[in-house]
Amino acid sequence: MKTSPLRTIERLSLASLLFIFGCLGLSNADAASILFIVNSPDANDPTAPSNDNDKEVAARLQSQGHTVTVADDQDPALGDLFAGKDLILISSSVGSANEPLNSLSISTLRTGRTPLVIYEPGLYDELLFQRENTFGNMTGHTSLAISVANQSHPLAAGKSGTIDIVDPGNSAVVSSSALPYTVGTNAIIIATNATVGVDEGRICIWAYEKGSRLADDNTIVPGRRVAFFYNATTPAATYNTNATELFDAAIVWALQPPPNLPILVIFRSPPAQNAAPDATITAELEDGSSTQVNTNSISLSINGTAAAPTITQSGPITTVAFTPTTIFPAASTNTAVLIYNDKASPPQTFTNTFQFTVQNYPTLPPGLKLPASVIDTNKPGFTLKLRQMAAARPGGGFVDSVRRQLNDEYIDPATGLPYDDLIDRTQTGFQPPGSGFNPDKTFTEVGFINYNQDANGVGMEAGVFTANNGFADKPIPGIPGTTLDTDNIAMQARTYLELKAGAYRFGVNSDDGFRVTAESAPQDILRSTSISGEFNADRGQGTTFFYVVAQEDGFYPFELIWWETGGGAEVEWFSVDSATGANVLINDRANPNAIRAYRSALVNRPFVASVRPSPNATGVPVTTNIILTITDADTQVATNTVQLVLDGTNVSATVTKSAGQTTVTYNPPGGLAAATRHTIQLTYGDTGTPQFTRTGSASFLTDKPAITLPPIQQDANGLAVLEAENFDTNTPSADHQWIFDLTPAGFSGLGTMYSLPESGASIDLPGALTDSPRLSYKISFVKTGTHYFWFRGSDGGGNSLNAGIDGDDPTGTTLDNMDDFAACCGTRAPGGTSWVWVSRADRTVSAQQSR
């Protein structure tokens, strides 16, 4: 009787304690701090998402005791929010191209230690969840199939077979992988889409364990990663308990540390491909579950040479870092070997080898720079040349076509004159002050290049630098044009960049393409150029990074070519601060770390004004003399410094000077070798103090003469084989001719024959017989009957070849127009960069003939 009340009280007390803990939610060991990255917070409550599906996800996590911090994908400080978080969750409501999220996905999020769960498929390739940049995100999904191989994995939440993810009558949008799969060999595939006909078979749940390799089968991931099937365009309250239980399982698994983890070694830098020329080698060693690193045993070697790295330890992480004193050669492959022991008894020794390839960067030679004394430092910025035309640019979005537009070389067929330039040069009010159009139609940009056709509130800002991070986009000068159009734009920006000796990382964010070139005097025909970086095609907004190495301090001339063909139009030119990794606009005068740009030189140097034969000329007669003229400027040519080299050999050229023009002439004894690419190199100095020396070079291809051999013999099988360049006669038309060349690659024999120029005009039969150039070949026939003619050609499209015998009209029963582009042209790259065989019947030979 006395004990019963005590037992009752004990039970009541225990029940009360359980109730109290239940009210408190998860224990501290299970509750997590989660960063939830979405498209934008709610306008009325910035601690919550604006998207209804995102709100549902955040509420579920909070109901489980997690602390959820909502972050905007375009918040400039997004990367700073990662610190101290237990998990990062990325919704599909984000914009996969939005910055800084996109850049962070390629860097910090890809290789960070914080676990990650994501259902934005547009970032799967950036994060290396998969290699391909395609994905599934269709509506109409109702079910998914759990992988038999991994149905016992915690991520499967105890489920198996095909399961519904919505209640009857509902459907959902599902984020899923590319198909075929391009996930890594270490990927843990949990589920695939199972709704018939809706992205069926794509992976919709997969993961990477900590310490495994991502989709490139190379990058080691230092924290758990999960790609999940949710999609923020699915209405709230659509997913059923199967779906939410799988989501809970993904969160729980990502947060848990893996069991029995060995010592984990991750090479943090450089990347395996396109490493920086001055890359620091950094490796992190994380102690395992039961084993630790003996920091006194660590050794590092680079390309077989022992290095003296800096070794620091913070908790379970040991960092090994080494910065070489010399720059790695361009395109070089290098090997780092890290050796260490653990603290076991006896200790075990581990060897880790890492290879990386340096980007094929250009090196700026000292001869390219200008001394400080000739730069007008009172004129910061860029000089721009702009063009806009009404018609689509012939040749499309490629730098050579854009240069033609900049040089007004495209002819309007309606007028026979260059297309009208539509740049609106009446525009004013550009910032900073001093920027604006000049009488010579150029534009002075005093500040930096951060242009967008939709600037000033006309549309959405774009690129790396926007109003969100303090750099509101500036309008493209002269755009909209005089017809209010915003397409078919070409821009050239020239400047002198002040560089110290060392490596620089540049970036261009553009829509469409661009090319950055380091070049000597712009007006010099033999100017030396070094392509620093480019995206030589049309594209939507994107960023290309590239390295440049300066051997000496100085002011180096640079050119940025940018263009837009249609749609969006924006361009930014910036550098990456080597110490902080921050993007800094070129010539941002408010930033002390910005590279300074100057648009003018105080002293202009002599330049090569004309070259004969022209650089890259083809079909040059072997009797041609080599003639170059150099024009004096603020300084003059010192004629005793002129030196000409032909095909690597110094030659005795005649040098004369008159009225500020220096003429260099050389008549090759016996003429030039035929069908040969010849190279000339000219070096000269000026009268400046100190003397400025310039070297320039160019090449040209001499013509191929007709052969003087007997007719080609048809063999016993009736086959006669001839090379196109082994012609008996080459007869030009009034405005076209067949020219010998050495492109494209893959030709047989000595080279190829081009019908030039490519004007785009159509020449129909029978006019083609007299209005087109003609090659003729002598063939001795020994077989009678029907013959078939095959030719191997390469063409960008729109051309045809006509063939006949003994001058017969190639129509009717004789061999006729061969324009089988439906069969051949679809297999070739644009521009005629590969070869195909095309055939036609016929010619009936009645008796033995020589033709």
C-alpha positions in Angstrom: 0.0 0.0 0.0 2.8 2.4 0.7 4.7 1.7 -2.5 1.9 2.2 -5.0 1.7 6.0 -4.7 5.4 6.2 -5.2 5.4 4.2 -8.4 2.5 6.3 -9.7 4.4 9.5 -9.0 7.5 8.1 -10.7 5.4 7.3 -13.8 3.7 10.7 -13.7 7.0 12.5 -13.4 8.5 10.6 -16.3 5.5 11.3 -18.5 5.7 14.9 -17.7 9.4 15.0 -18.7 8.7 13.3 -22.0 6.0 15.9 -22.7 8.3 18.8 -22.0 11.0 17.5 -24.3 8.5 16.9 -27.0 7.4 20.5 -26.8 11.0 21.6 -27.1 11.3 19.7 -30.5 14.6 18.1 -31.7 17.6 17.9 -29.5 20.6 20.1 -30.1 22.4 17.2 -31.7 19.7 16.9 -34.4 18.6 20.5 -35.0 20.6 22.2 -37.7 21.2 25.7 -39.1 20.1 25.6 -42.7 20.8 28.2 -45.4 17.9 28.1 -47.9 18.8 29.8 -51.2 15.8 31.0 -53.2 15.0 33.4 -55.9 13.9 36.2 -53.5 12.6 36.6 -50.0 9.1 37.6 -49.3 8.5 41.4 -49.8 6.6 41.6 -46.5 8.6 39.2 -44.5 12.3 39.0 -45.7 12.9 36.0 -43.4 10.6 33.9 -45.5 10.7 32.9 -49.2 8.4 34.5 -51.7 7.6 31.3 -53.6 4.7 29.2 -52.2 6.5 25.9 -52.6 9.6 27.4 -51.0 7.5 28.6 -48.1 6.1 25.1 -47.6 9.7 23.6 -47.5 10.9 26.2 -45.1 7.9 25.7 -42.8 8.5 21.9 -42.8 12.2 22.3 -41.8 11.3 24.8 -39.1 8.6 22.5 -37.7 11.3 19.9 -37.3 13.4 22.2 -35.1 15.8 23.5 -37.8 16.8 27.1 -38.0 16.2 28.3 -41.6 17.9 31.4 -43.0 16.5 32.5 -46.3 19.0 33.9 -48.8 18.5 35.7 -52.2 20.5 34.0 -55.1 21.6 37.5 -56.2 22.6 38.8 -52.8 26.2 40.1 -53.3 27.1 38.8 -49.8 25.6 35.3 -50.4 29.0 33.6 -50.0 29.5 35.2 -46.6 26.2 33.5 -45.4 27.7 30.0 -45.8 29.9 30.4 -42.6 28.5 28.5 -39.6 25.8 26.7 -41.6 25.2 23.0 -41.1 23.5 22.5 -44.5 22.9 24.5 -47.6 19.6 23.9 -49.5 19.1 25.3 -53.0 15.6 25.6 -54.4 14.8 25.4 -58.1 13.2 28.9 -57.8 16.7 30.4 -58.2 18.1 31.5 -61.5 20.9 29.1 -62.4 22.8 31.9 -64.2 22.2 34.5 -61.5 25.3 35.9 -59.8 26.8 35.3 -57.4 25.1 31.9 -57.1 26.4 30.6 -60.4 30.0 31.5 -59.7 29.8 30.2 -56.1 28.4 26.9 -57.5 31.5 26.4 -59.6 33.8 27.2 -56.7 32.8 27.3 -53.0 29.6 25.2 -53.2 31.2 22.6 -55.4 34.2 21.9 -53.1 33.0 23.3 -49.8 32.7 21.1 -46.7 29.1 22.2 -45.9 26.7 19.4 -46.9 24.4 20.4 -49.8 20.9 19.4 -51.0 19.8 20.9 -54.3 16.8 20.7 -56.7 17.8 23.4 -59.2 18.8 21.2 -62.2 20.3 24.2 -64.1 23.2 24.0 -61.6 23.8 20.3 -61.7 26.7 20.7 -64.1 28.3 23.7 -62.3 28.2 21.7 -59.1 29.6 18.6 -60.9 26.6 16.5 -59.9 26.6 15.6 -63.7 28.8 16.6 -66.6 26.1 17.4 -69.1 24.3 20.8 -68.9 20.9 19.4 -70.0 18.2 18.2 -67.5 14.6 17.3 -67.0 12.0 19.6 -65.4 8.7 18.7 -67.1 5.3 18.8 -65.5 2.9 15.9 -65.2 4.9 13.6 -62.9 3.1 11.3 -60.6 5.6 8.6 -59.6 9.2 7.6 -59.3 11.0 4.3 -59.2 13.4 3.4 -56.3 16.6 1.8 -57.4 16.7 -1.9 -56.5 20.4 -1.6 -55.8 20.0 1.2 -53.3 16.6 0.6 -51.8 18.2 -0.1 -48.5 20.1 3.2 -48.4 18.8 5.7 -45.9 18.0 8.1 -48.7 15.3 5.7 -50.0 13.4 6.2 -46.7 12.5 2.5 -46.5 10.7 2.6 -49.8 11.0 0.3 -52.8 9.6 -0.3 -56.2 7.5 2.4 -58.0 5.9 4.9 -55.6 3.5 7.8 -56.1 4.8 11.2 -55.1 1.4 13.0 -55.3 -2.2 12.1 -54.4 -4.5 10.8 -57.1 -5.5 13.6 -59.5 -2.5 15.7 -58.8 0.8 16.0 -60.7 4.1 17.7 -60.0 7.1 19.2 -61.8 10.2 17.1 -61.2 13.9 18.2 -61.4 16.0 15.4 -62.8 19.2 14.6 -64.6 20.4 14.6 -68.2 19.6 11.5 -70.3 21.8 9.6 -71.0 23.3 9.9 -67.5 26.5 11.8 -67.0 26.8 11.4 -63.3 30.1 10.1 -61.7 30.9 6.5 -61.1 30.7 7.2 -57.4 27.1 8.5 -57.6 24.6 6.8 -55.4 21.5 6.5 -57.6 18.3 6.4 -55.4 15.4 7.0 -57.8 14.4 7.6 -61.4 11.4 9.2 -63.0 8.6 6.6 -63.5 5.7 8.5 -65.0 5.2 7.1 -68.5 6.2 9.5 -71.2 7.3 12.3 -68.8 11.2 12.6 -68.7 11.0 8.8 -68.1 14.2 7.2 -66.8 16.0 10.3 -65.8 17.6 10.2 -62.3 15.6 12.3 -59.9 17.4 11.5 -56.6 21.1 10.8 -56.4 23.9 11.6 -54.0 27.7 11.7 -53.4 29.2 10.4 -50.2 31.8 12.6 -48.4 35.2 11.6 -49.7 33.9 10.3 -53.0 34.5 11.8 -56.5 32.0 14.0 -58.3 30.8 13.6 -61.9 34.3 14.3 -63.4 35.5 11.2 -61.5 38.3 13.4 -60.2 37.0 16.1 -57.8 36.8 14.8 -54.2 33.8 16.1 -52.4 34.4 17.1 -48.7 30.8 16.9 -47.6 27.7 14.9 -48.5 25.7 16.0 -51.6 22.2 15.2 -52.7 20.3 16.1 -55.9 16.6 15.9 -55.1 13.4 15.8 -57.3 11.5 18.7 -55.8 10.7 21.6 -58.1 9.5 25.1 -56.8 7.0 25.4 -59.7 4.9 22.6 -58.2 2.0 24.2 -56.3 2.1 24.0 -52.5 0.3 21.0 -50.8 0.9 18.8 -53.9 3.5 16.3 -52.6 2.2 13.3 -50.7 3.8 11.6 -47.6 6.1 9.5 -49.9 7.6 12.7 -51.3 7.9 14.5 -48.0 9.4 11.4 -46.3 12.0 11.2 -49.0 12.8 14.9 -48.5 13.2 14.4 -44.8 15.5 11.4 -45.5 17.7 13.6 -47.8 18.0 16.3 -45.1 18.8 13.9 -42.3 21.4 11.9 -44.4 23.1 15.0 -45.6 23.5 16.3 -42.1 24.9 13.1 -40.6 28.7 12.4 -40.6 29.6 9.2 -42.5 30.8 6.3 -40.4 34.4 5.0 -40.5 35.8 7.8 -42.5 39.5 7.6 -43.2 41.9 10.5 -43.5 40.5 12.6 -46.3 42.9 14.5 -48.6 41.6 17.2 -50.9 43.7 19.3 -53.2 42.0 22.7 -53.0 44.1 24.4 -55.6 44.9 24.6 -58.4 42.1 23.1 -60.5 43.0 20.0 -62.6 42.5 22.0 -65.8 43.2 25.6 -66.8 45.3 26.3 -63.7 46.7 29.7 -63.1 50.3 30.3 -64.2 51.2 31.4 -60.6 49.0 28.8 -58.9 49.5 28.1 -55.2 49.3 24.3 -54.4 47.0 23.9 -51.5 45.9 20.6 -49.9 43.7 19.9 -46.9 44.0 16.8 -44.8 41.0 16.0 -42.6 41.5 13.6 -39.8 39.4 10.4 -40.1 37.0 8.9 -37.6 39.7 7.0 -35.8 43.0 8.1 -37.5 44.8 11.4 -37.4 47.5 13.0 -39.5 51.1 13.3 -38.1 51.8 16.8 -39.3 55.6 16.3 -38.7 55.6 13.6 -41.4 54.2 15.7 -44.3 56.3 16.3 -47.4 55.5 17.9 -50.7 57.2 17.8 -54.1 56.4 19.6 -57.4 57.5 18.0 -60.6 60.0 15.9 -58.6 61.5 18.8 -56.8 61.1 19.0 -53.0 59.1 22.0 -51.8 59.0 23.7 -48.5 55.2 24.1 -47.8 53.5 26.0 -45.0 51.7 23.6 -42.7 48.9 24.8 -40.4 46.4 23.0 -38.3 42.9 24.0 -37.2 40.9 21.3 -35.4 40.8 18.2 -37.6 41.9 20.1 -40.7 45.6 20.3 -41.7 46.4 22.7 -44.5 49.5 22.3 -46.7 50.3 25.3 -49.0 53.1 26.1 -51.3 53.5 29.0 -53.8 56.2 28.5 -56.4 58.7 31.3 -57.0 58.5 30.9 -60.7 55.5 30.8 -63.1 54.4 27.5 -64.6 54.9 27.3 -68.4 51.8 27.7 -70.5 49.8 24.5 -71.2 52.3 22.5 -69.0 51.2 19.4 -67.1 52.5 19.4 -63.5 52.6 16.8 -60.7 52.3 17.4 -57.0 53.1 14.5 -54.6 52.0 14.7 -51.0 53.3 12.1 -48.5 52.2 11.8 -44.9 52.0 9.3 -42.0 49.1 8.8 -39.6 49.5 8.5 -35.8 48.8 4.8 -35.6 51.3 2.4 -34.0 53.0 1.4 -36.2 52.3 4.4 -38.5 51.0 4.0 -42.0 52.4 6.0 -44.9 50.1 7.5 -47.5 51.0 9.0 -50.9 48.7 11.3 -52.8 49.5 12.4 -56.4 47.7 15.3 -58.1 48.2 16.4 -61.7 47.2 19.8 -63.1 47.4 21.4 -66.4 48.1 25.2 -66.7 46.0 27.3 -69.0 47.6 28.0 -72.4 48.1 31.6 -71.6 49.8 34.2 -73.8 53.0 35.9 -72.6 53.4 39.6 -73.4 56.9 40.2 -74.7 58.8 43.3 -73.5 58.8 44.6 -77.0 55.0 45.0 -76.8 55.0 47.5 -74.0 55.3 51.3 -74.1 57.3 53.2 -71.5 55.5 55.4 -69.0 56.9 58.5 -70.6 54.8 58.1 -73.8 51.4 57.4 -72.1 49.0 60.3 -71.5 48.0 59.5 -67.9 45.6 62.4 -68.0 43.3 60.5 -70.4 42.0 57.4 -68.6 39.7 54.9 -70.2 39.1 53.5 -73.6 38.5 54.6 -77.2 35.6 52.9 -78.8 34.6 52.3 -82.4 30.9 51.3 -82.7 28.8 50.1 -85.7 25.3 48.9 -86.1 23.6 47.7 -89.3 20.1 47.0 -90.3 20.7 43.6 -91.9 21.9 40.5 -90.2 25.6 40.4 -90.2 26.8 38.2 -93.1 29.0 35.5 -91.7 27.2 35.5 -88.4 28.7 35.9 -84.9 32.4 35.4 -85.5 35.2 37.9 -84.9 36.4 38.0 -88.5 32.8 38.9 -89.6 32.6 41.5 -86.8 35.8 43.1 -88.0 34.4 43.5 -91.5 31.4 45.2 -90.0 33.6 47.6 -88.0 35.5 48.4 -91.2 32.3 49.1 -93.2 33.0 46.3 -95.6 29.5 44.9 -95.9 27.7 46.2 -99.0 24.0 46.9 -99.1 22.8 45.2 -102.4 20.1 47.9 -102.7 22.6 50.7 -102.9 25.9 49.1 -103.8 27.4 51.1 -100.9 28.4 50.0 -97.4 25.4 49.5 -95.1 24.3 52.6 -93.2 25.8 52.9 -89.7 22.8 53.2 -87.3 24.7 54.1 -84.2 22.9 57.1 -82.6 25.7 59.6 -82.0 23.3 62.3 -80.9 23.1 60.7 -77.5 24.6 62.6 -74.6 24.7 62.5 -70.8 27.1 59.6 -70.5 28.9 58.9 -67.2 31.4 59.5 -65.9 31.9 63.1 -67.1 34.1 63.3 -70.2 32.6 60.3 -71.8 30.8 60.8 -75.1 31.0 60.7 -78.9 33.8 62.5 -80.7 33.8 64.3 -84.1 35.6 61.3 -85.7 32.6 59.1 -84.7 34.6 57.3 -82.0 33.4 57.2 -78.4 35.5 58.2 -75.3 34.8 56.0 -72.3 36.5 57.6 -69.3 35.3 55.0 -66.9 34.9 51.2 -67.2 33.1 48.9 -69.6 29.9 47.6 -68.0 27.3 48.0 -70.8 23.9 46.6 -71.3 21.3 47.4 -73.9 18.6 47.2 -71.1 20.3 49.7 -68.8 18.8 52.7 -67.2 15.5 51.0 -66.2 14.6 49.8 -69.7 14.9 46.2 -68.7 16.7 43.7 -66.4 20.3 44.2 -65.5 22.7 41.5 -66.5 26.2 40.2 -65.9 28.6 40.0 -63.0 28.3 43.7 -62.2 24.8 45.0 -61.5 23.0 47.5 -59.3 22.7 44.7 -56.8 26.5 44.9 -56.1 26.8 48.6 -56.6 27.5 48.7 -60.3 24.4 49.6 -62.2 24.7 48.7 -65.9 25.5 51.6 -68.3 23.8 51.9 -71.7 25.7 50.8 -74.8 26.8 54.1 -76.5 24.6 54.8 -79.4 22.1 52.0 -78.7 19.2 52.0 -79.4 20.3 53.1 -82.8 18.8 55.7 -85.1 16.0 53.2 -86.0 15.5 52.3 -82.3 16.9 48.8 -83.0 19.2 47.0 -80.6 20.6 44.2 -82.8 23.6 43.6 -85.0 26.0 45.7 -82.9 29.8 45.6 -83.2 32.3 47.4 -80.8 36.0 47.7 -80.7 37.6 49.2 -77.5 41.3 50.1 -77.5 43.4 51.0 -74.5 46.7 50.8 -72.8 46.7 48.7 -69.6 49.2 49.4 -66.8 50.6 46.1 -65.8 53.3 44.9 -63.4 55.4 41.9 -64.2 53.4 38.8 -63.3 50.2 36.8 -64.0 46.8 38.4 -64.4 43.4 36.7 -64.6 40.9 38.6 -66.7 37.2 37.9 -67.3 34.7 39.1 -69.9 31.0 38.6 -69.3 29.3 39.0 -72.7 26.2 38.5 -74.7 27.1 37.6 -77.5 30.8 37.0 -78.2 34.1 38.7 -77.7 37.9 38.6 -78.3 40.6 40.3 -76.2 43.9 40.8 -77.9 47.2 42.3 -76.8 48.6 44.1 -79.8 51.2 46.6 -80.9 50.3 49.7 -82.9 46.7 49.3 -84.1 47.4 50.8 -87.5 50.5 48.6 -88.1 49.8 46.0 -90.7 52.5 43.8 -89.3 51.4 44.4 -85.7 52.1 41.6 -83.3 48.9 40.3 -81.8 48.3 37.8 -79.0 44.8 36.5 -78.5 44.4 36.6 -74.7 40.8 35.3 -74.4 37.8 34.9 -76.5 34.3 33.4 -77.0 34.3 33.4 -80.8 30.6 32.7 -81.3 27.2 34.0 -80.3 26.0 33.1 -76.8 23.6 34.2 -74.1 25.1 36.0 -71.1 28.2 34.1 -70.0 31.6 34.7 -68.5 35.0 33.6 -69.9 38.1 33.8 -67.7 41.7 33.8 -69.1 45.2 34.5 -68.0 47.9 36.8 -69.3 51.5 37.0 -68.2 53.5 40.2 -68.4 57.3 39.7 -68.4 58.0 43.3 -67.4 56.3 46.3 -65.9 54.8 48.6 -68.5 51.9 49.9 -70.4 50.5 47.3 -72.9 48.1 48.0 -75.8 45.0 45.9 -75.7 41.9 45.6 -77.9 38.5 44.2 -76.9 36.2 43.2 -79.8 32.6 42.6 -78.8 29.4 42.0 -80.7 25.7 41.2 -80.5 23.7 39.5 -83.2 20.3 39.4 -81.7 18.4 39.4 -78.4 20.2 40.5 -75.3 23.3 42.6 -75.5 25.8 43.3 -72.7 29.5 43.3 -72.0 31.8 43.7 -69.0 35.6 43.6 -68.8 37.2 42.9 -65.5 40.2 41.3 -63.7 40.2 39.0 -60.7 42.1 40.2 -57.7 44.7 37.5 -56.9 44.7 38.1 -53.2 40.9 38.2 -52.6 39.4 36.6 -55.6 37.2 39.6 -56.1 36.1 40.7 -59.6 37.3 44.2 -60.3 36.3 46.2 -63.4 39.2 47.4 -65.6 39.7 51.1 -64.9 37.4 51.3 -61.8 39.1 54.4 -60.4 37.3 54.0 -57.1 39.0 50.7 -56.5 42.8 50.8 -55.7 43.1 47.2 -56.9 41.8 48.0 -60.4 44.0 47.7 -63.4 44.4 51.3 -64.8 43.5 51.9 -68.5 44.6 54.8 -70.6 43.2 55.7 -74.0 46.1 57.7 -75.5 49.8 57.8 -76.0 51.8 61.1 -76.0 54.3 59.8 -78.6 53.3 57.8 -81.7 55.8 55.5 -83.2 56.5 54.6 -86.9 54.3 51.8 -88.3 54.2 49.5 -91.3 51.6 51.1 -93.7 51.6 48.6 -96.5 52.9 45.1 -97.3 53.2 43.3 -100.6 52.2 40.5 -100.8 49.4 41.2 -98.3 49.4 39.2 -95.1 47.8 35.8 -95.5 47.4 36.3 -99.3 47.0 33.2 -101.5 47.6 32.7 -105.1 50.6 35.0 -105.1 52.6 34.8 -108.3 56.1 33.4 -107.9 57.5 36.5 -109.7 56.2 38.9 -107.0 58.7 41.3 -105.4 58.4 41.9 -101.6 57.7 45.5 -100.8 57.0 47.1 -97.5 56.5 50.8 -96.5 57.0 52.2 -93.0 55.4 55.6 -92.2 57.1 58.0 -89.8 55.1 59.4 -86.9 56.3 61.5 -83.9 59.5 59.6 -84.2 61.2 58.5 -87.5 62.5 55.2 -88.8 66.3 54.8 -88.3 67.0 53.3 -91.8 70.2 51.6 -90.6 68.2 49.4 -88.2 65.9 47.9 -90.9 66.3 44.2 -91.4 64.2 41.8 -93.5 64.1 38.0 -93.0 62.5 35.7 -95.6 61.7 32.1 -94.5 64.1 32.4 -91.6 67.1 33.8 -93.6 68.3 37.3 -93.5 68.1 38.9 -97.0 69.7 42.0 -98.5 66.8 44.3 -99.0 67.0 47.8 -100.6 66.0 50.5 -98.1 65.0 54.0 -99.4 63.4 56.9 -97.7 61.3 59.8 -99.0 58.8 62.2 -97.5 58.4 60.3 -94.3 58.1 57.0 -96.0 60.7 54.2 -95.7 60.4 51.6 -98.5 61.9 48.2 -98.1 62.2 46.2 -101.4 63.5 42.7 -102.0 63.5 40.8 -105.4 64.0 37.1 -104.7 66.6 35.7 -107.1 65.0 33.2 -109.4 61.5 34.0 -107.9 59.6 32.5 -105.0 59.1 28.8 -104.6 55.7 27.8 -105.9 52.8 26.3 -103.8 54.7 27.3 -100.7 53.8 29.3 -97.6 56.5 32.0 -97.2 57.1 34.1 -94.1 58.6 37.5 -93.9 59.8 39.3 -90.8 60.7 43.0 -90.6 62.6 44.6 -87.7 63.3 48.3 -87.4 64.0 50.9 -84.8 63.1 54.6 -84.4 64.9 57.8 -83.5 63.2 58.1 -80.1 65.1 58.1 -76.8 65.3 55.4 -75.8 65.1 53.8 -79.2 61.9 51.8 -79.7 62.4 48.6 -81.8 59.5 46.8 -83.4 59.4 43.4 -85.1 56.5 42.2 -87.2 55.8 39.2 -89.4 53.4 37.9 -92.0 53.0 35.0 -94.3 51.6 34.4 -97.8 51.0 31.4 -100.1 52.4 31.3 -103.6 50.3 30.0 -106.5 50.4 26.5 -108.0 51.3 26.5 -111.7 49.8 24.1 -114.2 51.4 20.7 -114.6 53.3 19.8 -117.7 52.8 16.0 -117.5 51.2 13.5 -119.9 47.4 12.8 -119.5 46.3 10.8 -116.5 45.9 7.2 -117.4 42.7 5.3 -116.7 43.7 1.9 -115.2 42.4 -1.5 -116.2 39.5 -1.2 -113.8 38.5 2.1 -115.3 39.7 4.2 -112.4 41.4 7.6 -113.0 42.6 9.5 -109.9 43.7 13.2 -110.1 44.5 15.8 -107.5 42.6 19.0 -107.9 45.8 21.1 -107.8 47.4 19.1 -110.7 45.5 20.9 -113.4 46.5 21.5 -117.0 44.9 24.9 -117.3 43.4 27.4 -114.9 41.1 29.8 -116.6 39.7 32.7 -114.5 36.3 34.3 -115.2 35.8 38.1 -115.2 35.6 38.3 -111.4 36.5 34.8 -110.0 39.5 32.5 -110.1 40.7 29.2 -108.7 43.3 29.8 -106.0 45.7 27.3 -104.5 45.5 26.9 -100.7 46.5 24.7 -97.8 43.2 24.6 -95.9 41.2 23.0 -94.6 43.3 20.3 -92.9 42.9 16.8 -94.2 43.6 17.4 -97.9 45.6 14.9 -100.0 48.4 15.9 -102.3 50.0 19.3 -102.2 46.9 21.3 -101.2 43.5 22.5 -102.2 41.8 24.7 -104.8 39.3 27.5 -103.9 37.0 29.4 -106.2 37.3 33.0 -104.9 36.0 35.4 -103.9 33.0 34.0 -102.1 30.5 36.7 -103.0 27.3 34.9 -102.3 26.1 35.5 -105.9 24.2 32.8 -107.7 25.4 31.8 -111.2 23.0 29.5 -113.1 23.5 27.4 -116.2 24.3 28.0 -118.9 25.9 31.2 -117.7 28.1 29.3 -115.3 30.1 28.1 -118.4 31.3 31.6 -119.1 30.9 33.4 -115.8 32.7 30.9 -113.6 36.4 30.0 -113.4 37.5 26.7 -114.9 40.1 24.0 -114.2 40.8 21.4 -116.9 42.6 18.1 -116.7 43.8 15.7 -119.4 42.7 12.1 -119.0 43.3 9.2 -121.3 40.2 6.8 -121.3 40.7 3.1 -122.1 37.2 1.9 -121.1 34.0 2.4 -122.9 30.5 2.8 -121.3 29.1 4.9 -118.6 31.5 6.6 -116.2 31.0 8.2 -112.8 32.7 11.3 -111.6 33.4 11.8 -107.9 34.9 14.8 -106.2 36.0 15.4 -102.7 35.2 18.9 -101.5 34.6 21.2 -98.5 32.1 24.0 -98.6 30.4 26.3 -96.2 27.1 25.8 -98.1 25.5 27.3 -101.2 28.0 26.4 -103.8 28.0 23.8 -106.6 30.4 22.3 -109.1 29.8 21.8 -112.8 31.7 19.2 -114.7 31.8 18.2 -118.4 34.0 16.6 -121.1 35.8 18.5 -123.8 33.9 21.7 -123.1 30.5 20.1 -123.5 27.6 22.0 -121.9 27.1 20.2 -118.6 23.4 19.6 -119.1 21.2 16.9 -120.5 23.0 13.6 -121.0 26.4 15.0 -120.1 27.8 15.4 -116.6 25.8 18.2 -115.0 25.5 20.4 -111.9 26.5 18.6 -108.8 24.8 20.3 -105.8 24.0 17.4 -103.6 24.0 19.4 -100.4 21.1 17.5 -98.9 23.4 14.5 -98.8 26.7 16.1 -98.0 26.4 19.5 -96.3 24.5 18.3 -93.2 27.5 16.3 -92.2 30.0 19.2 -92.4 30.8 22.0 -90.0 29.9 25.5 -91.1 32.5 27.2 -93.2 33.8 24.2 -95.0 36.0 22.7 -92.3 35.8 19.0 -93.2 35.6 16.9 -96.4 32.9 14.8 -98.1 32.7 12.9 -101.4 29.9 13.8 -103.8 29.2 12.1 -107.1 27.1 12.2 -110.3 26.8 10.2 -113.4 27.8 10.2 -116.2 29.5 10.3 -119.6 29.2 7.5 -122.0 32.6 7.0 -123.7 32.1 5.3 -127.0 35.7 4.6 -127.9 39.2 5.0 -126.5 39.7 8.7 -126.1 42.1 11.1 -124.6 40.5 14.1 -123.0 
